[in-house]
Amino acid sequence: MNTAVPNQNNLLYEQMTVNENEITATDFYASGYFINPLSENIEEINIGK
């Protein structure tokens, strides 16, 4: 996770949702992570305010 968000420590996920084509996870700072379950890569990050 630190390679995707290098300025933050390892953050705990608050919620994870698993669909067929995507894993969605949020952390305690309301940042959203969209993970491809086949490649295990973070496809998109939405930073909450």
ZIWO-V69942 format. One record per pair of residues at least 24 apart in sequence whose C-alpha atoms are under 6 Angstrom apart, sorted by the first residue. I is the first residue (numbers start at 0). GAP is how many residues later the second one is. Records with the same first field share a line. If there is no record, write none. Layout:
I=GAP, GAP
This chain:
none
